Amino acid sequence: MLELGIVLIASIIIIFMIGFVIALCKLQTRCEGMEERVFAKDAIKHIEKIKIAG
C-alpha cells in the first residue's frame, strides 16, 4: 500500500513538473515544444523505474 502511495505521489509531482515546463515553454516565443516531449519521455521512464523498484 505504501509503495502505491509513493508511486502516486511521484507521478503527481512529475505531472506538475511537466505542466511547469509547458508553461515556461509557452512564455518563450521561440520554443517549438521539443523540450516538453523529451521531458515527458524521461518522466515516463522514471515512473517505470519506480514501479520496477517497488
C-alpha positions as CSV (number, residue, x, y, z in Angstrom):
1,M,0.0,0.0,0.0
2,L,2.8,2.4,0.9
3,E,4.6,1.6,-2.4
4,L,1.5,2.5,-4.4
5,G,1.3,5.8,-2.5
6,I,4.9,6.6,-3.3
7,V,4.3,5.9,-7.0
8,L,1.2,8.0,-7.0
9,I,2.9,11.0,-5.3
10,A,5.9,10.7,-7.7
11,S,3.5,10.6,-10.7
12,I,1.7,13.8,-9.4
13,I,5.0,15.6,-8.9
14,I,6.2,14.6,-12.4
15,I,2.8,15.8,-13.9
16,F,3.2,19.1,-12.2
17,M,6.8,19.4,-13.4
18,I,5.7,18.7,-17.0
19,G,3.0,21.3,-16.6
20,F,5.5,23.8,-15.3
21,V,7.9,23.1,-18.3
22,I,5.0,23.6,-20.7
23,A,4.0,26.9,-19.0
24,L,7.6,28.1,-19.3
25,C,7.7,26.9,-22.9
26,K,4.6,29.0,-23.7
27,L,6.2,32.1,-22.2
28,Q,9.2,31.7,-24.6
29,T,8.2,32.7,-28.1
30,R,11.0,30.7,-29.8
31,C,10.0,27.3,-28.2
32,E,8.9,24.6,-30.6
33,G,7.8,22.0,-28.0
34,M,10.9,19.7,-28.2
35,E,11.8,20.2,-24.6
36,E,8.4,19.1,-23.3
37,R,8.4,15.9,-25.5
38,V,11.9,14.9,-24.3
39,F,10.9,15.7,-20.7
40,A,7.7,13.6,-21.0
41,K,9.7,10.6,-22.3
42,D,12.2,11.0,-19.3
43,A,9.2,11.2,-16.9
44,I,7.7,8.0,-18.3
45,K,11.0,6.2,-17.9
46,H,11.3,7.5,-14.4
47,I,7.8,6.2,-13.5
48,E,8.6,2.8,-14.9
49,K,11.8,2.7,-12.8
50,I,9.8,3.5,-9.7
51,K,7.3,0.7,-10.5
52,I,10.1,-1.8,-11.1
53,A,11.9,-0.8,-7.8
54,G,8.5,-1.0,-5.9
